[in-house]
């Protein structure tokens, strides 16, 4: 990853980020200390990069931001400015609403990211069971998943379901999927099934 790519990723991943000299608990210049004090007073969390320990970022960022000095405050990926602008916006009351809007937007994006889609679940299952027919009911992170695959032939119920759960490890571990009703059948079992009664379900709550 190049320095520019690293900076752009930092800006994308952090709704509020301050490039400063030192760290918030021990600023290494008065201007960084003043900016940190204003941000701390807002009680809104922010990320920071100590450019004294990141010489490549210290060299590259001014060329990208077209701002020659530090600190530099970015909100939602856009440069707000240095210490003087942060101080002026704090004084006129425009800084706090901007910071709050970034946090609300960031939280909404996090919620949107957490919601797993039926297509994602189907693809994960098919990664492990390419021949599978996958039927999914439910919304959000609570789903009923039926998997029909020839790979289940001669396997006991627990082995079938363990196999499917193994390919769903990532969304289960992250919480994007936390309540699963899982049903697994061979094509023969599915063909012979009384669809009005589906016994032998394994309910998994994580």
Backbone as CSV, one residue per row, in Angstrom:
resi,resn,N_x,N_y,N_z,CA_x,CA_y,CA_z,C_x,C_y,C_z
1,UNK,0.842,-1.191,0.000,0.000,0.000,0.000,0.882,1.247,0.000
2,UNK,0.623,2.160,-0.914,1.404,3.387,-0.971,0.982,4.326,0.159
3,UNK,1.790,5.339,0.402,1.450,6.316,1.438,0.129,7.008,1.119
4,UNK,-0.082,7.359,-0.149,-1.341,8.013,-0.531,-2.526,7.089,-0.281
5,UNK,-2.390,5.814,-0.626,-3.472,4.850,-0.393,-3.756,4.706,1.101
6,UNK,-2.693,4.715,1.897,-2.866,4.600,3.347,-3.627,5.811,3.894
7,UNK,-3.270,6.999,3.425,-3.963,8.215,3.873,-5.431,8.173,3.469
8,UNK,-5.694,7.809,2.233,-7.080,7.769,1.757,-7.889,6.724,2.521
9,UNK,-7.267,5.630,2.892,-7.971,4.618,3.693,-8.274,5.149,5.094
10,UNK,-7.301,5.862,5.677,-7.530,6.462,6.996,-8.694,7.440,6.941
11,UNK,-8.752,8.235,5.896,-9.837,9.211,5.752,-11.180,8.519,5.539
12,UNK,-11.163,7.414,4.790,-12.408,6.696,4.520,-12.911,5.955,5.758
13,UNK,-11.974,5.461,6.564,-12.342,4.626,7.717,-12.709,5.425,8.958
14,UNK,-12.336,6.694,8.998,-12.532,7.492,10.212,-13.289,8.774,9.892
15,UNK,-14.523,8.907,10.381,-15.316,10.097,10.051,-14.692,11.399,10.556
16,UNK,-13.941,11.324,11.674,-13.243,12.500,12.200,-11.814,12.075,12.503
17,UNK,-10.860,12.710,11.876,-9.467,12.339,12.094,-8.596,13.586,12.114
18,UNK,-7.696,13.616,13.074,-6.794,14.755,13.244,-5.358,14.293,13.010
19,UNK,-4.697,14.897,12.049,-3.275,14.667,11.828,-2.535,15.719,12.645
20,UNK,-1.763,15.274,13.616,-1.208,16.199,14.600,0.228,15.837,14.952
21,UNK,0.854,16.721,15.680,2.179,16.448,16.221,2.015,15.962,17.653
22,UNK,2.411,14.713,17.870,2.229,14.107,19.178,0.934,13.326,19.235
23,UNK,0.479,13.050,20.448,-0.771,12.320,20.659,-1.678,13.185,21.529
24,UNK,-2.986,12.919,21.543,-3.900,13.795,22.289,-3.531,13.989,23.753
25,UNK,-2.997,12.963,24.391,-2.615,13.105,25.799,-1.284,13.820,25.983
26,UNK,-0.530,13.970,24.895,0.770,14.647,24.984,1.094,15.305,23.642
27,UNK,0.392,16.397,23.289,0.679,17.103,22.034,2.110,17.634,22.031
28,UNK,2.702,17.642,20.849,4.092,18.087,20.719,4.213,19.487,20.132
29,UNK,3.082,20.182,19.983,3.141,21.593,19.601,1.880,22.269,20.118
30,UNK,1.951,23.569,20.311,0.824,24.303,20.879,-0.411,24.273,20.011
31,UNK,-0.217,24.321,18.679,-1.369,24.328,17.783,-2.110,22.986,17.832
32,UNK,-1.341,21.892,17.853,-1.974,20.575,17.987,-2.687,20.467,19.325
33,UNK,-2.065,20.995,20.369,-2.679,20.949,21.696,-3.986,21.722,21.748
34,UNK,-4.018,22.875,21.067,-5.243,23.687,21.066,-6.358,22.969,20.309
35,UNK,-6.031,22.348,19.148,-7.033,21.621,18.369,-7.580,20.434,19.155
36,UNK,-6.693,19.722,19.824,-7.116,18.577,20.637,-8.043,19.037,21.761
37,UNK,-7.706,20.152,22.392,-8.528,20.672,23.477,-9.942,20.987,23.018
38,UNK,-10.064,21.566,21.830,-11.377,21.895,21.288,-12.161,20.621,20.971
39,UNK,-11.483,19.637,20.362,-12.154,18.389,20.030,-12.556,17.633,21.295
40,UNK,-11.685,17.627,22.282,-12.024,16.946,23.541,-13.230,17.593,24.214
41,UNK,-13.312,18.908,24.120,-14.423,19.628,24.752,-15.757,19.288,24.090
42,UNK,-15.713,18.853,22.826,-16.947,18.491,22.124,-17.499,17.156,22.602
43,UNK,-16.645,16.360,23.256,-17.016,15.030,23.765,-17.384,14.066,22.635
44,UNK,-16.909,14.359,21.437,-17.151,13.482,20.295,-15.841,12.760,19.963
45,UNK,-15.861,11.440,19.882,-14.616,10.697,19.637,-14.020,11.015,18.273
46,UNK,-12.696,10.996,18.219,-12.017,11.245,16.955,-10.766,10.381,16.881
47,UNK,-10.352,10.101,15.666,-9.109,9.367,15.442,-7.976,10.381,15.257
48,UNK,-6.761,9.907,15.405,-5.620,10.815,15.211,-4.452,10.036,14.623
49,UNK,-3.567,10.769,13.984,-2.311,10.225,13.491,-1.202,11.145,13.968
50,UNK,-0.227,10.571,14.639,0.944,11.323,15.079,1.922,11.391,13.926
51,UNK,1.958,12.534,13.243,2.789,12.625,12.035,4.281,12.645,12.366
52,UNK,4.623,12.871,13.625,6.029,12.810,14.015,6.554,11.378,13.955
53,UNK,5.643,10.411,14.077,6.023,9.005,13.979,5.670,8.423,12.616
54,UNK,5.185,9.251,11.730,4.809,8.810,10.383,5.374,9.795,9.375
55,UNK,6.695,9.781,9.163,7.336,10.789,8.304,6.830,10.781,6.870
56,UNK,6.454,9.609,6.353,5.964,9.563,4.971,4.618,10.256,4.850
57,UNK,3.761,10.080,5.860,2.468,10.773,5.868,2.691,12.266,6.062
58,UNK,3.626,12.614,6.933,3.928,14.034,7.175,4.373,14.714,5.888
59,UNK,5.092,13.988,5.038,5.576,14.556,3.789,4.482,14.587,2.717
60,UNK,3.656,13.528,2.664,2.704,13.371,1.570,1.401,14.138,1.782
61,UNK,0.908,14.180,3.032,-0.426,14.743,3.279,-0.562,16.191,2.807
62,UNK,0.391,17.081,3.068,0.217,18.463,2.600,0.031,18.579,1.095
63,UNK,0.618,17.653,0.340,0.454,17.681,-1.115,-0.965,17.266,-1.504
64,UNK,-1.544,16.342,-0.740,-2.900,15.886,-1.035,-3.939,16.897,-0.559
65,UNK,-3.728,17.433,0.623,-4.709,18.338,1.216,-4.544,19.782,0.759
66,UNK,-3.367,20.067,0.196,-3.018,21.439,-0.194,-3.069,22.367,1.031
67,UNK,-2.601,21.815,2.141,-2.513,22.561,3.397,-1.131,22.301,3.969
68,UNK,-0.294,23.320,4.122,1.125,23.073,4.382,1.499,22.732,5.825
69,UNK,0.626,23.051,6.777,1.028,22.925,8.177,0.159,21.905,8.925
70,UNK,0.593,21.616,10.144,-0.158,20.717,11.030,-0.472,21.444,12.330
71,UNK,-1.625,21.086,12.946,-2.501,19.944,12.671,-3.395,20.169,11.467
72,UNK,-3.987,19.068,10.985,-5.001,19.112,9.935,-6.176,18.255,10.384
73,UNK,-7.359,18.863,10.418,-8.567,18.142,10.810,-9.385,17.803,9.567
74,UNK,-9.770,16.530,9.466,-10.629,16.073,8.382,-11.934,15.546,8.970
75,UNK,-13.031,15.905,8.351,-14.347,15.408,8.745,-15.025,14.848,7.500
76,UNK,-15.437,13.603,7.591,-16.059,12.894,6.465,-15.174,12.951,5.217
77,UNK,-13.870,12.827,5.428,-12.938,12.765,4.317,-12.538,14.090,3.726
78,UNK,-13.102,15.181,4.245,-12.810,16.510,3.707,-12.007,17.317,4.709
79,UNK,-11.042,18.074,4.204,-10.242,18.926,5.068,-11.073,20.058,5.646
80,UNK,-11.070,20.176,6.953,-11.702,21.317,7.627,-10.697,22.451,7.719
81,UNK,-9.479,22.116,8.129,-8.433,23.129,8.221,-7.501,22.860,9.375
82,UNK,-6.706,23.871,9.687,-5.763,23.771,10.784,-6.323,24.347,12.065
83,UNK,-5.439,24.646,12.989,-5.849,25.085,14.315,-6.685,26.362,14.276
84,UNK,-6.285,27.332,13.474,-6.998,28.611,13.445,-8.441,28.436,12.974
85,UNK,-8.643,27.591,11.941,-9.993,27.381,11.428,-10.830,26.590,12.424
86,UNK,-10.229,25.579,13.030,-10.939,24.791,14.045,-11.376,25.706,15.189
87,UNK,-10.478,26.604,15.604,-10.784,27.536,16.700,-11.898,28.503,16.289
88,UNK,-11.827,29.007,15.046,-12.845,29.948,14.571,-14.213,29.274,14.462
89,UNK,-14.239,28.036,13.973,-15.508,27.313,13.840,-16.083,26.969,15.214
90,UNK,-15.203,26.690,16.143,-15.670,26.431,17.502,-16.299,27.694,18.090
91,UNK,-15.691,28.825,17.822,-16.193,30.093,18.356,-17.531,30.486,17.749
92,UNK,-17.700,30.247,16.451,-18.960,30.667,15.817,-20.050,29.597,15.883
93,UNK,-19.732,28.454,16.499,-20.739,27.419,16.710,-20.943,26.460,15.556
94,UNK,-20.124,26.533,14.523,-20.329,25.673,13.354,-19.586,24.342,13.439
95,UNK,-18.647,24.226,14.379,-17.844,23.004,14.450,-18.638,21.827,15.016
96,UNK,-19.333,22.054,16.126,-20.019,20.951,16.795,-21.060,20.272,15.903
97,UNK,-21.918,21.023,15.203,-22.873,20.354,14.307,-22.177,19.518,13.224
98,UNK,-21.052,20.010,12.734,-20.311,19.265,11.714,-19.794,17.949,12.278
99,UNK,-19.237,17.999,13.479,-18.717,16.789,14.113,-19.847,15.796,14.391
100,UNK,-20.967,16.309,14.886,-22.102,15.427,15.194,-22.638,14.760,13.922
101,UNK,-22.701,15.508,12.837,-23.224,14.941,11.592,-22.325,13.818,11.092
102,UNK,-21.024,13.955,11.309,-20.082,12.909,10.872,-20.281,11.635,11.656
103,UNK,-20.520,11.770,12.955,-20.708,10.596,13.798,-22.019,9.900,13.453
104,UNK,-23.087,10.658,13.267,-24.389,10.065,12.920,-24.291,9.331,11.590
105,UNK,-23.631,9.948,10.622,-23.478,9.326,9.309,-22.624,8.075,9.415
106,UNK,-21.567,8.147,10.206,-20.701,6.984,10.389,-21.419,5.833,11.057
107,UNK,-22.272,6.128,12.031,-23.035,5.093,12.710,-24.022,4.439,11.754
108,UNK,-24.650,5.242,10.896,-25.603,4.687,9.939,-24.898,3.786,8.944
109,UNK,-23.696,4.195,8.505,-22.936,3.363,7.583,-22.557,2.050,8.242
110,UNK,-22.226,2.111,9.530,-21.873,0.882,10.253,-23.065,-0.052,10.336
111,UNK,-24.246,0.510,10.578,-25.455,-0.313,10.631,-25.715,-0.942,9.274
112,UNK,-25.587,-0.137,8.211,-25.820,-0.647,6.871,-24.844,-1.764,6.531
113,UNK,-23.593,-1.601,6.970,-22.576,-2.602,6.698,-22.883,-3.903,7.424
114,UNK,-23.492,-3.813,8.600,-23.743,-4.991,9.406,-24.835,-5.874,8.831
115,UNK,-25.734,-5.310,8.066,-26.867,-6.083,7.564,-26.385,-7.007,6.448
116,UNK,-26.494,-8.311,6.683,-26.066,-9.268,5.671,-27.215,-9.538,4.721
117,UNK,-26.919,-9.649,3.456,-27.957,-9.867,2.457,-28.127,-11.355,2.178
118,UNK,-29.283,-11.692,1.618,-29.517,-13.077,1.230,-28.477,-13.525,0.201
119,UNK,-28.125,-12.614,-0.707,-27.150,-12.958,-1.752,-25.784,-13.297,-1.147
120,UNK,-25.380,-12.548,-0.114,-24.104,-12.836,0.540,-24.121,-14.206,1.194
121,UNK,-25.215,-14.501,1.896,-25.323,-15.803,2.561,-25.280,-16.922,1.526
122,UNK,-26.042,-16.760,0.457,-26.076,-17.789,-0.595,-24.693,-18.015,-1.186
123,UNK,-23.952,-16.926,-1.426,-22.621,-17.064,-2.008,-21.667,-17.771,-1.053
124,UNK,-21.751,-17.442,0.240,-20.900,-18.109,1.224,-21.182,-19.604,1.263
125,UNK,-22.450,-19.963,1.245,-22.817,-21.388,1.263,-22.309,-22.073,-0.002
126,UNK,-22.490,-21.430,-1.141,-22.065,-22.038,-2.401,-20.549,-22.128,-2.522
127,UNK,-19.824,-21.285,-1.773,-18.365,-21.421,-1.758,-17.949,-22.778,-1.210
128,UNK,-18.712,-23.264,-0.222,-18.406,-24.563,0.362,-19.161,-25.712,-0.275
129,UNK,-20.318,-25.396,-0.861,-21.180,-26.421,-1.458,-21.636,-25.936,-2.834
130,UNK,-20.769,-26.048,-3.840,-21.060,-25.449,-5.149,-22.339,-25.960,-5.799
131,UNK,-22.743,-27.188,-5.486,-23.925,-27.750,-6.122,-25.212,-27.400,-5.386
132,UNK,-25.093,-26.665,-4.280,-26.232,-26.484,-3.372,-27.331,-25.606,-3.960
133,UNK,-28.549,-25.951,-3.594,-29.689,-25.048,-3.721,-29.887,-24.417,-2.352
134,UNK,-29.933,-23.096,-2.293,-30.001,-22.388,-1.018,-31.305,-21.592,-0.968
135,UNK,-32.111,-21.881,0.048,-33.376,-21.170,0.254,-33.265,-20.385,1.549
136,UNK,-33.578,-19.108,1.509,-33.382,-18.242,2.666,-34.663,-17.474,2.960
137,UNK,-35.044,-17.467,4.212,-36.177,-16.678,4.671,-35.731,-15.803,5.831
138,UNK,-36.447,-14.717,6.047,-36.112,-13.823,7.148,-35.394,-12.586,6.665
139,UNK,-35.134,-11.672,7.590,-34.500,-10.400,7.274,-33.388,-10.110,8.265
140,UNK,-32.496,-9.212,7.842,-31.431,-8.774,8.739,-30.507,-9.906,9.131
141,UNK,-30.223,-10.000,10.429,-29.256,-10.991,10.914,-29.934,-12.244,11.454
142,UNK,-31.261,-12.341,11.344,-32.006,-13.512,11.803,-32.599,-14.219,10.592
143,UNK,-32.007,-15.331,10.196,-32.403,-15.978,8.959,-32.706,-17.460,9.158
144,UNK,-33.592,-17.955,8.334,-33.847,-19.386,8.208,-33.243,-19.830,6.883
145,UNK,-32.265,-20.748,6.949,-31.507,-21.136,5.771,-31.695,-22.628,5.517
146,UNK,-32.139,-22.947,4.315,-32.260,-24.340,3.900,-31.229,-24.607,2.808
147,UNK,-30.422,-25.652,3.001,-29.381,-25.995,2.037,-29.621,-27.420,1.552
148,UNK,-29.695,-27.574,0.244,-29.919,-28.882,-0.373,-28.692,-29.200,-1.221
149,UNK,-27.954,-30.252,-0.856,-26.702,-30.555,-1.543,-26.433,-32.057,-1.552
150,UNK,-25.895,-32.530,-2.666,-25.510,-33.939,-2.776,-24.338,-34.245,-1.847
151,UNK,-23.588,-33.210,-1.455,-22.441,-33.417,-0.564,-22.855,-33.896,0.823
152,UNK,-24.136,-33.785,1.136,-24.619,-34.254,2.437,-24.886,-35.765,2.443
153,UNK,-24.707,-36.407,1.294,-25.017,-37.824,1.184,-24.273,-38.630,2.247
154,UNK,-25.015,-39.469,2.977,-24.474,-40.397,3.980,-23.945,-39.698,5.237
155,UNK,-24.129,-38.374,5.348,-23.663,-37.665,6.543,-24.790,-37.578,7.569
156,UNK,-24.451,-37.704,8.872,-25.476,-37.477,9.899,-25.856,-36.001,9.943
157,UNK,-27.005,-35.717,10.539,-27.526,-34.352,10.571,-26.513,-33.357,11.128
158,UNK,-25.857,-33.715,12.222,-24.942,-32.758,12.851,-23.777,-32.432,11.932
159,UNK,-23.282,-33.410,11.158,-22.166,-33.156,10.246,-22.595,-32.256,9.089
160,UNK,-23.824,-32.454,8.615,-24.334,-31.574,7.555,-24.355,-30.126,8.027
161,UNK,-24.904,-29.939,9.212,-25.084,-28.576,9.697,-23.763,-27.947,10.133
162,UNK,-22.858,-28.766,10.661,-21.527,-28.241,10.986,-20.823,-27.752,9.725
163,UNK,-21.005,-28.471,8.630,-20.370,-28.066,7.376,-20.865,-26.714,6.899
164,UNK,-22.185,-26.487,6.993,-22.733,-25.196,6.577,-22.310,-24.096,7.540
165,UNK,-22.342,-24.399,8.849,-21.942,-23.377,9.818,-20.492,-22.957,9.613
166,UNK,-19.654,-23.880,9.151,-18.237,-23.561,8.940,-18.053,-22.489,7.877
167,UNK,-18.895,-22.508,6.829,-18.746,-21.494,5.774,-19.389,-20.171,6.168
168,UNK,-20.130,-20.167,7.274,-20.748,-18.924,7.763,-19.996,-18.351,8.960
169,UNK,-18.779,-18.828,9.176,-18.012,-18.427,10.363,-17.830,-16.916,10.458
170,UNK,-17.486,-16.262,9.336,-17.179,-14.816,9.387,-18.380,-13.985,9.813
171,UNK,-19.563,-14.110,9.157,-20.696,-13.286,9.598,-21.189,-13.659,10.993
172,UNK,-21.046,-14.915,11.402,-21.432,-15.292,12.760,-20.498,-14.664,13.784
173,UNK,-19.203,-14.684,13.479,-18.211,-14.128,14.411,-18.342,-12.616,14.533
174,UNK,-18.693,-11.949,13.420,-18.780,-10.485,13.427,-20.109,-9.971,13.970
175,UNK,-21.100,-10.875,14.105,-22.411,-10.449,14.568,-23.354,-10.041,13.451
176,UNK,-22.871,-10.054,12.193,-23.760,-9.727,11.077,-24.853,-10.785,10.933
177,UNK,-24.583,-11.951,11.448,-25.546,-13.043,11.453,-25.471,-13.666,12.836
178,UNK,-26.545,-13.623,13.608,-26.419,-14.138,14.973,-27.534,-15.086,15.380
179,UNK,-28.561,-15.242,14.582,-29.597,-16.217,14.900,-29.956,-16.943,13.620
180,UNK,-29.628,-18.232,13.563,-29.806,-19.007,12.341,-30.652,-20.242,12.628
181,UNK,-31.694,-20.422,11.848,-32.388,-21.705,11.808,-31.909,-22.402,10.547
182,UNK,-31.227,-23.530,10.725,-30.542,-24.186,9.616,-31.186,-25.539,9.316
183,UNK,-31.477,-25.785,8.036,-32.050,-27.054,7.595,-31.184,-27.575,6.449
184,UNK,-30.794,-28.832,6.516,-29.894,-29.386,5.510,-30.456,-30.709,4.994
185,UNK,-30.446,-30.853,3.664,-31.004,-32.048,3.045,-30.185,-32.451,1.826
186,UNK,-30.179,-33.754,1.550,-29.728,-34.207,0.239,-30.879,-33.967,-0.731
187,UNK,-30.614,-33.980,-2.048,-31.713,-33.804,-3.005,-32.802,-34.874,-2.835
188,UNK,-32.393,-36.099,-2.493,-33.367,-37.169,-2.299,-34.246,-36.890,-1.082
189,UNK,-33.605,-36.447,0.012,-34.360,-36.126,1.221,-35.323,-34.971,0.965
190,UNK,-34.861,-33.997,0.213,-35.712,-32.843,-0.089,-36.907,-33.259,-0.942
191,UNK,-36.661,-34.162,-1.902,-37.734,-34.615,-2.761,-38.791,-35.401,-2.017
192,UNK,-38.368,-36.126,-0.993,-39.293,-36.954,-0.221,-39.913,-36.213,0.959
193,UNK,-39.503,-34.977,1.161,-39.914,-34.252,2.360,-41.371,-33.795,2.272
194,UNK,-42.063,-33.948,3.381,-43.384,-33.321,3.525,-43.132,-31.865,3.857
195,UNK,-43.300,-30.962,2.902,-42.913,-29.554,3.061,-43.735,-28.820,4.125
196,UNK,-44.811,-29.455,4.571,-45.621,-28.802,5.612,-45.077,-29.083,7.004
197,UNK,-44.110,-30.005,7.085,-43.551,-30.346,8.397,-42.067,-30.581,8.229
198,UNK,-41.265,-29.732,8.841,-39.817,-29.833,8.690,-39.196,-30.139,10.042
199,UNK,-38.929,-31.436,10.341,-38.391,-31.806,11.630,-36.881,-31.640,11.698
200,UNK,-36.336,-31.808,12.887,-34.887,-31.896,13.061,-34.162,-30.588,12.844
201,UNK,-34.734,-29.473,13.259,-34.065,-28.188,13.062,-33.058,-27.940,14.173
202,UNK,-31.999,-27.272,13.823,-30.988,-26.889,14.792,-31.031,-25.377,14.936
203,UNK,-31.437,-24.891,16.094,-31.519,-23.456,16.345,-30.226,-23.011,17.012
204,UNK,-29.543,-22.072,16.407,-28.259,-21.606,16.905,-28.374,-20.146,17.276
205,UNK,-28.165,-19.825,18.536,-28.202,-18.439,19.006,-26.810,-18.070,19.470
206,UNK,-26.238,-17.041,18.871,-24.884,-16.601,19.241,-24.935,-15.180,19.761
